[in-house]
Amino acid sequence: MGRIRSMFARKGKRFGKAENGSATIEFVILFPIFMVMFLSSVESGIMMLRHAMLERGTDMAVRSLRLNTGSPPTFAQLKSEICNYAGLIKDCNKAVQIELVAVDTKNWTLDMDGNIKCRDRGSNIDPVTETNYKPGASNELMVVRVCAIVDPIFPGTGLGSIIPLQKDGGYALVSMSAFVNEPRT
């Protein structure tokens, strides 16, 4: 009995000192952590790129809206122009919602509530189309708010799993701009 015990003790010591497979254990522990960090950084980069393109689209469309001295564009025309400049937003015309309202310069109030109105992509009805789209008069201070719903690239991993999502599964990107209408002749 003592002989068997000493044999198991020797083999156990050798097994404990062996370094075979130690790199595999470290890899198994650390690989998921690095993958989550990598996927989160990709998600963050794509999200920032999309937001920058939405900002650019809004700025370019507002610039042409501001400088246009003819009749103001319709809701659909402004939306189309923003989408043409934005570029990286998939199904932009279905994902973007625009609010355009005047600022009351007598008491500096804005007829926009804190709730950002984003498009419900699951619905065929566009509830906010013309209700908060008022192009304004000459020399009037205007605020435009654009909301785009975009799907996460990796929805169940890292950053994609903690981004607050809308009810239809995408996250909201919001862009705002202000301008003064040029006098119309």
VMD Tcl script that draws the C-alpha trace (Angstrom):
set ca {
  {0.00 0.00 0.00}
  {2.85 2.37 0.81}
  {4.47 1.62 -2.50}
  {1.37 2.52 -4.46}
  {0.96 5.71 -2.46}
  {4.55 6.80 -3.11}
  {4.13 6.05 -6.83}
  {1.02 8.25 -6.99}
  {2.83 10.96 -5.03}
  {5.76 10.98 -7.51}
  {3.43 11.08 -10.53}
  {1.37 13.80 -8.86}
  {4.51 15.92 -8.29}
  {5.57 15.48 -11.89}
  {2.05 16.38 -13.06}
  {2.04 19.48 -10.85}
  {5.42 20.63 -12.17}
  {4.57 19.97 -15.82}
  {3.97 23.10 -17.88}
  {2.29 21.45 -20.87}
  {-0.97 23.20 -21.78}
  {-0.43 26.26 -19.57}
  {-0.60 28.59 -22.59}
  {-3.90 26.99 -23.61}
  {-5.44 27.78 -20.25}
  {-4.36 31.42 -20.43}
  {-5.71 31.66 -23.97}
  {-9.07 30.17 -22.98}
  {-9.38 32.66 -20.13}
  {-8.19 35.80 -21.94}
  {-9.44 35.28 -25.52}
  {-13.14 36.06 -24.78}
  {-12.14 39.24 -22.93}
  {-10.04 40.47 -25.86}
  {-12.75 39.57 -28.37}
  {-15.39 41.53 -26.43}
  {-13.02 44.51 -26.28}
  {-12.28 44.23 -30.01}
  {-15.95 43.91 -31.02}
  {-16.88 46.81 -28.72}
  {-14.24 49.03 -30.30}
  {-15.48 48.15 -33.80}
  {-19.09 48.86 -32.73}
  {-18.05 52.17 -31.17}
  {-16.07 53.20 -34.25}
  {-18.92 52.40 -36.65}
  {-21.41 54.19 -34.40}
  {-19.24 57.32 -34.27}
  {-18.70 57.22 -38.04}
  {-22.44 56.96 -38.67}
  {-23.10 59.81 -36.25}
  {-20.46 61.99 -37.91}
  {-22.01 61.30 -41.31}
  {-25.49 62.15 -39.96}
  {-24.06 65.41 -38.56}
  {-22.47 66.14 -41.94}
  {-25.69 65.37 -43.79}
  {-27.65 67.64 -41.46}
  {-25.13 70.46 -41.75}
  {-24.96 70.27 -45.55}
  {-28.75 70.15 -45.92}
  {-29.18 73.03 -43.45}
  {-26.60 75.05 -45.34}
  {-28.50 74.67 -48.59}
  {-31.80 75.30 -46.76}
  {-30.41 78.47 -45.19}
  {-28.97 79.85 -48.42}
  {-31.99 79.00 -50.54}
  {-33.90 82.23 -51.01}
  {-36.71 80.58 -52.96}
  {-39.49 78.56 -51.41}
  {-38.42 76.25 -48.56}
  {-38.10 72.53 -49.32}
  {-40.80 70.09 -48.33}
  {-40.30 67.54 -45.58}
  {-39.53 64.80 -48.14}
  {-37.04 67.00 -50.03}
  {-35.12 67.92 -46.87}
  {-35.10 64.30 -45.74}
  {-33.82 63.16 -49.12}
  {-31.09 65.80 -49.07}
  {-29.94 64.78 -45.58}
  {-29.87 61.13 -46.66}
  {-27.90 61.94 -49.81}
  {-25.18 63.64 -47.76}
  {-25.23 61.17 -44.83}
  {-24.31 58.11 -46.88}
  {-23.64 55.44 -44.23}
  {-27.15 55.07 -42.87}
  {-28.90 51.99 -44.25}
  {-32.44 52.65 -45.57}
  {-31.99 56.28 -44.62}
  {-35.40 57.48 -45.84}
  {-37.07 54.87 -43.60}
  {-34.73 55.40 -40.63}
  {-34.61 59.22 -40.39}
  {-37.08 61.59 -38.75}
  {-36.81 65.39 -38.94}
  {-38.19 68.15 -36.74}
  {-37.89 71.76 -37.91}
  {-39.36 74.47 -35.70}
  {-38.92 78.19 -35.09}
  {-37.48 79.70 -31.91}
  {-39.60 82.40 -30.29}
  {-37.02 85.19 -29.97}
  {-39.20 87.31 -27.68}
  {-38.85 84.89 -24.76}
  {-36.33 82.42 -26.29}
  {-38.53 79.36 -26.08}
  {-38.51 76.42 -28.40}
  {-41.57 74.41 -29.35}
  {-39.66 71.11 -29.01}
  {-40.05 68.89 -26.02}
  {-37.22 66.86 -24.53}
  {-38.52 63.68 -26.12}
  {-36.69 63.06 -29.35}
  {-39.07 61.86 -32.00}
  {-37.52 59.01 -33.90}
  {-39.08 57.02 -36.69}
  {-40.69 53.68 -35.85}
  {-39.20 51.53 -38.61}
  {-41.69 48.74 -37.95}
  {-44.62 50.97 -38.86}
  {-45.65 52.00 -42.36}
  {-47.20 55.16 -40.91}
  {-44.96 58.18 -40.37}
  {-46.64 59.98 -37.42}
  {-44.42 63.07 -37.24}
  {-44.07 63.81 -40.95}
  {-45.43 67.31 -41.16}
  {-46.50 68.08 -37.58}
  {-43.10 69.36 -36.43}
  {-41.91 70.61 -39.79}
  {-42.51 74.35 -40.01}
  {-40.04 76.01 -42.42}
  {-40.57 79.43 -40.88}
  {-40.61 82.97 -42.25}
  {-37.85 85.36 -43.30}
  {-35.29 86.25 -40.61}
  {-36.67 83.62 -38.25}
  {-34.34 81.52 -36.08}
  {-34.92 77.83 -36.85}
  {-33.81 74.64 -35.11}
  {-33.62 71.33 -36.95}
  {-33.35 68.03 -35.09}
  {-32.69 64.82 -37.01}
  {-32.99 61.35 -35.48}
  {-31.83 58.20 -37.26}
  {-32.43 54.65 -36.04}
  {-29.47 52.37 -36.82}
  {-28.95 48.69 -36.02}
  {-25.91 47.61 -33.98}
  {-23.33 45.49 -35.85}
  {-22.76 43.07 -32.95}
  {-26.00 43.34 -30.94}
  {-25.27 40.65 -28.34}
  {-21.62 41.42 -27.59}
  {-19.89 44.11 -25.57}
  {-21.02 47.63 -26.42}
  {-23.75 46.34 -28.74}
  {-25.44 44.64 -25.79}
  {-25.48 47.70 -23.51}
  {-26.46 50.46 -25.96}
  {-29.98 51.67 -25.12}
  {-32.14 50.43 -27.99}
  {-35.41 51.75 -29.35}
  {-38.45 49.49 -29.32}
  {-37.72 48.22 -32.84}
  {-34.16 47.12 -31.99}
  {-31.96 49.96 -33.27}
  {-30.17 52.72 -31.43}
  {-30.87 56.42 -31.99}
  {-28.38 58.87 -33.45}
  {-29.43 62.51 -33.01}
  {-28.12 65.59 -34.77}
  {-29.20 69.20 -34.19}
  {-28.49 72.42 -35.98}
  {-29.77 76.00 -35.97}
  {-29.93 78.68 -38.62}
  {-31.66 81.93 -39.49}
  {-33.83 82.02 -42.61}
  {-32.51 84.43 -45.19}
  {-34.93 87.15 -46.27}
  {-37.13 85.92 -49.11}
  {-37.69 88.29 -51.95}
}
mol new
graphics top color blue
foreach p $ca { graphics top sphere $p radius 0.5 }
foreach p [lrange $ca 0 end-1] q [lrange $ca 1 end] { graphics top cylinder $p $q radius 0.2 }
display resetview
